[in-house]
Amino acid sequence: MIKILTRIDRTIFWLSRQLTNVCLLAIVLVVLYSVLLRYVFDAPPFWSDRIGVFANMAMVLFGLGITVRNRELIAMQGLYEKVSKNFALTLETMWNIVILVFALMFTWYGADAAVNMPGQYWDFQDFCIDLSFGDEQQPGLLLSVIKFVESAIGAMVRPFCVDGAVPQRYLAMLMPVSGVLISLASLAVLIEDFRTIISGGTAAGPAGDDSRNQENQ
């Protein structure tokens, strides 16, 4: 049973890291792409700023689960050095319970917001219709490649369009998804805390024990 839970924990941790890496890569690529089109072709993409902000939001939310699992929240780490080890373990456990409660509430209300959010992102409507640089742009190899890339992105986005725009509830789904990951990370940390209490150990520092450090490398 312990091996199964450990494997699930590692899988969730790996998934969170990959999602965060994808978001960071998306931010870098979108910014580079936007700068290239803005200052070289004088044709800034209409979606670059919005996508960059969305990717940043997703990276922070997914990264929070990693931070919780690695015990890297600044919370009360400095206080642990000034109190007894047993009291430090009690504070650590209480803090992790607070995080778990927050994560569960974030998941619940985030899911409710995602389901009931009525708005749409009209600045993405070009994805739902057609992508073009305009007649004033001179055709060229690089420009043709860029147009092909944006057309491919539009083809992937169009199935999600509703009434010619992208619903805001898609972005709101970040809240319940990241909330679940944070909840699972908090639960895993709490299980470690309770096992430490039962065994008579002391509070774990940032990034947990040595086995967690080796796993994260």
DARA-V949119 format. One record per residue. N is the residue number from 1. RES is the residue in one letter. OMEGA is omega as a letter, one per 30 degrees, with the letter a starting at -180 (999 if undefined). NEAR is the number of other C-alpha atoms within 10 Angstrom. Layout:
n/res/omega/near
N/RES/OMEGA/NEAR
N/RES/OMEGA/NEAR
This chain:
n/res/omega/near
1/M/l/6
2/I/a/7
3/K/l/8
4/I/l/9
5/L/l/11
6/T/l/12
7/R/l/12
8/I/l/13
9/D/a/17
10/R/l/15
11/T/l/12
12/I/l/18
13/F/l/20
14/W/l/15
15/L/l/15
16/S/l/23
17/R/a/18
18/Q/l/14
19/L/l/15
20/T/l/22
21/N/l/15
22/V/l/14
23/C/l/22
24/L/l/18
25/L/l/13
26/A/l/18
27/I/a/21
28/V/a/13
29/L/a/14
30/V/l/20
31/V/l/14
32/L/a/13
33/Y/a/15
34/S/l/20
35/V/l/17
36/L/a/15
37/L/a/15
38/R/a/13
39/Y/l/10
40/V/a/10
41/F/a/13
42/D/l/11
43/A/a/15
44/P/l/17
45/P/a/18
46/F/a/14
47/W/a/15
48/S/a/18
49/D/a/14
50/R/a/14
51/I/l/16
52/G/l/20
53/V/l/12
54/F/l/16
55/A/l/21
56/N/l/16
57/M/a/16
58/A/l/21
59/M/l/23
60/V/a/15
61/L/l/20
62/F/l/26
63/G/l/22
64/L/l/21
65/G/l/25
66/I/a/25
67/T/l/17
68/V/a/24
69/R/l/26
70/N/a/20
71/R/a/22
72/E/l/15
73/L/a/14
74/I/l/9
75/A/a/10
76/M/a/12
77/Q/l/18
78/G/a/9
79/L/a/11
80/Y/a/18
81/E/a/10
82/K/a/9
83/V/l/12
84/S/a/13
85/K/l/15
86/N/l/15
87/F/l/13
88/A/l/20
89/L/l/22
90/T/l/17
91/L/l/18
92/E/a/24
93/T/l/20
94/M/l/14
95/W/l/16
96/N/l/21
97/I/l/16
98/V/l/13
99/I/l/19
100/L/l/23
101/V/l/14
102/F/a/16
103/A/l/23
104/L/l/19
105/M/l/15
106/F/l/20
107/T/a/23
108/W/a/15
109/Y/l/14
110/G/l/20
111/A/l/20
112/D/l/16
113/A/a/16
114/A/a/19
115/V/a/14
116/N/a/12
117/M/a/15
118/P/a/10
119/G/l/11
120/Q/l/18
121/Y/a/15
122/W/l/15
123/D/l/12
124/F/a/21
125/Q/l/22
126/D/l/16
127/F/a/25
128/C/a/21
129/I/a/13
130/D/l/12
131/L/l/18
132/S/l/13
133/F/a/15
134/G/a/8
135/D/a/7
136/E/a/6
137/Q/l/12
138/Q/a/10
139/P/l/11
140/G/a/9
141/L/a/8
142/L/l/9
143/L/l/15
144/S/l/12
145/V/a/11
146/I/l/15
147/K/l/16
148/F/l/14
149/V/a/12
150/E/l/17
151/S/l/16
152/A/l/13
153/I/l/13
154/G/l/19
155/A/l/16
156/M/a/13
157/V/a/16
158/R/l/19
159/P/a/10
160/F/a/13
161/C/l/18
162/V/a/12
163/D/l/10
164/G/l/17
165/A/l/21
166/V/a/23
167/P/l/20
168/Q/a/17
169/R/l/19
170/Y/l/13
171/L/a/16
172/A/l/18
173/M/l/18
174/L/a/20
175/M/l/23
176/P/a/22
177/V/l/16
178/S/l/24
179/G/l/27
180/V/a/20
181/L/l/25
182/I/l/30
183/S/l/23
184/L/l/22
185/A/l/28
186/S/l/28
187/L/l/19
188/A/l/17
189/V/l/23
190/L/l/21
191/I/l/13
192/E/l/17
193/D/a/22
194/F/l/15
195/R/l/12
196/T/l/15
197/I/a/16
198/I/a/9
199/S/l/9
200/G/a/10
201/G/a/14
202/T/a/17
203/A/l/24
204/A/l/19
205/G/l/14
206/P/l/16
207/A/l/19
208/G/a/16
209/D/a/14
210/D/l/9
211/S/l/9
212/R/l/13
213/N/l/12
214/Q/a/9
215/E/a/10
216/N/a/13
217/Q/999/5
